[in-house]
Amino acid sequence: MHGKSRFRSNIISACLTALMVLLPAVAITSPADARAKKATTHVIKPLLPSPEKDAALVVDGATGKILYERNPDAIRYPASLTKMMTLYLLFEALDKGSISLDTPMITSVHASEQEPTKLAMGAGASIPVDTAIKAITVLSANDVAVVIAEALGGGSEETFAQMMTEKAHQLGMTHTNFHNASGLPDPLQLTTARDMALLARHIAYDFPQYYHYFSVPGFSYGGRNYVTHDNLLAAFDGADGIKTGYTILSGFNLVTSAVRNNKHVIGVVLGGPTAAVRDREMMRLLTAAFDVAKDNPTFLVDANVPWKGGKGPQNALFTGNGLEDQGLMLAALEPKSKGKSKDKAILVAETKAPRVENTGPAVIPILKPAPEVTQVADAASTAPTLKRDPSKMPALQLGPGPSLRVADGSTQIAQGDSGAGVAVAGGSAIVTAGMLAGPDTATVKRWAVQIGAFASETLAQAKLSAFLQRGVDVLGQAQKLIIPFRSDGRTLYRARLGMFAEAEARAICRLMVKRGQACFAAVAEGS
């Protein structure tokens, strides 16, 4: 009995000791502190696109034949790829003569209040159509997208969004719904990789006279010079557009058109974890397509692209077996060496379509939509054809959507084409609470990362490019700013990246300094 009492006492003593050890830990992780800790640091591993974001598609630009697909019909957020449709409707208005390239468009209060990326035009400011197009293709300016929407939509962005959706369905984009003109976060803004490829083809072939805008490297407005967000224009031989996009929920999106040896390829990559990974994946896919075409004459048809002086594909035919061609692409994407390929990790969620007997050559009609023409497609080898009866489109209801919030419950943040605000340490992207929540991030983006002041604009651009190469994982597609100013009787050029909240700019500079890159955080002029 005495032994049992002593044993019981030992157990109680051990339990009390354990509680004394655990109590501090419990205190540290009390609900309030746990919430604070959770809000302090979020770790995102940037190795693979999130399964709910990733999608990719590669097509022959001249015929629409699918060369490669990965989650092609999965619903995704388009982000600033939205602006391709905004420009499609603007090009349509130009083509009809209802507006001209010199027509001034007025900035409303609503347009001026859009989140970055933006030109920061004040209410009442005017912008000509020509400059507005460049502001979309180069900067992806959200405020300018709304200016265009209101100019064409009778003063209403909501009306214009309905026009965008109706046009999408007319073009055969059966899984797309637009709810704003910019692509800023909205749960009703939805699309697929297949639909984005279809839209890119329509823009290029329906309006070749305006397609050159997508390859413009930069433009000037309000005393500032802006450089394109599309890194592939300089990095990939033959690339000639078309659009980038980013929001937290979409990931890094890209649609790219490239022409080599009279062959035209369009690629779509959605949901990249960083701009760099997304760009590498696009180059990998496009390179594979052009490599296969070298050894397989029927893999791609001659495009004769009209924006380069050709007559276009007209009613181009493709023979070949679509599934076999996709097999050639997959084979080309396999690592060539015995070692592990760095790009292998990007191949996710690949599925093989069931084999369908080839029914013969497929005719791809001219891209201009025509009334009362139904879709004709070879399920084995083609993308959706480019004519669609709008009456057969499933209706997607447009209406007010809930305010979008990030996963931890913080307020909606400014997003556009800029994926800034993510720092990388130890192979993981660290997003601090200051980057996700609070008025500094939610509403005020007045700070820039300055890398120096230089004697010429060319030198400033070169320094910006070199800086970005070492920090693309940190800066994403931050807005590139070259700002001239006078000092001691001569003109100098500040090279900056923005726009950020103060905490973001300082965090980015600290990291870049560790990488041997000099910079400092600076308040932008006019803030």
C-alpha positions, 0 to 999 in steps of 0.5 A: 500500500505504501509502495502504491502511494509512493508510485502515485506521488511520483506520477503526480510529481512527474505530471506537475513537472511536465505541466511546468515545462509546457506552461511557458510554451502554452503561454507563448502560443496563446490565441492572441500571440498565435494570431500575431505569429501567424500574421508575421511570416508566411512561407511559400515554396516557389518550386512548383505552381500550386495545383489549383493555379497551374495550367499551360497550353501551346498551339500552332498560331496559324491553325489553332492545333494543340501541341501541348496541354496541361489543365487546359480547361481548368478554371483560373483567374486571368489577372491582367491577361484580362486586358487582352479583351479590353484591347480587343474591343478597343481595336474593334472600335478603331476598326469600325471608325467609332474612335481614332488613335488621337481621340482623347479619353477622360479619366474619371474618379473611379478610374483614378482610384484603381490600385497599381499597377497604374499611370496615376492619372488624376481625375479629369486628366485625358489620355489619347488612345495611342498612349492608352494602348501602350500603357496597357501593353507595356505597363498594364496600367489598371487605371487606363484599362478603366478609362478605356472601359468607360469610354467604350461602355457608356461611362460604365465599367460594369457595362463594358465587362458585360460587353467583354463577356459577350464578345468572349462567348462570340469568339468561342471562349466558353469558360470565360467571364469578365467582371472588370476591365483590368483583371484586378482581383474579382471572384467572378473574373474567370478563364482557362488556358484554352480560352486565353490562347483563343483570344491571343489568336483572334487579336493577332489575326483579326487586328494585325494592324494594331498587333505591333503594340504588343512588342513596344519595349517602352513609352513615356508619359508625364515625364517618366519612361516605362519599360515593358513587363514582358521579359520574353520580348528580349529573352526569346528569339522571335517573341512578339507579344502578347501579355503578362499578368499577376495577382496573389490568387492567379499566380504569374500568368503569361501569354506569348506569341513567337514567330520563327522561320515562318512558323507561329506558336502561341503559348499560355502559362498560368499560375507560375510561382514567380515571374522567373519560373513562369518565363522559363517554363514558357521558353521551354515549351516554345523552344520544344515546339520550334525544335520539333518543327525543324524535324517534322515538316507537317508539325507547324504550317507556314503562318505568313503572319499579317503583322509581318507583311504576310497574307495570313494563314487564310483557311489553313489546313493541317494534316498530321495526327494531333495526338501524335504531334502532342507526343512529339512535344512531350518527347521533346520536353523530356530531359536529354541528359541522365541527370535530373533536369532543372525544368523537370519539376515544372512538369506537373499534372500532365494527362494523356487524352484518350486516343481518338481516330483521326477523321481527316484534315481539319479546316480552320476558318478565317479568324474574324467572327461571323454570325450564324457560324457554328463551331467545327473541330476535330476533337483529336487534333484541334483547338476550338475553331474560331467561330461560335454561335453566341446563342449556344453559349451557356449564360454566365451571370454577372452581378456584384461579387464579394470583396476579395480577401487574401487567405489570412483574412487581411484586406485586399491588396494592390495587384496588377502585373507587379508581383512585388512584395515577396522576398526570398531567403533559404530557398523559400519566399517570405511574405511578412505581415507588413506586405499582406495587411494594413493601410500601408500595403492596402492603400499606399504604394508610394515607395520605390527601390532606387538603384542609382542616378545615371548620365543617360537613359540608356545606361539607366535602362541597362542598370535596371535590367542587370539589377532585375536579373539578380532579383526577379524572384524578389521583384516579380514584374515590378514597375520599371521607372526611369525619371529624368531630373536636373542637377548642376545644369545637366540631366540625370536619370534615376533608375527605380523599381516600384511601387511598394509600401515602405516596408516592402521597399526596405525589405527588398533593398536589404535582401538585394544588398546581401546579393551585392546589389546597391539600392535604397528605398525612396519616396516617389515624387508626387506622393 
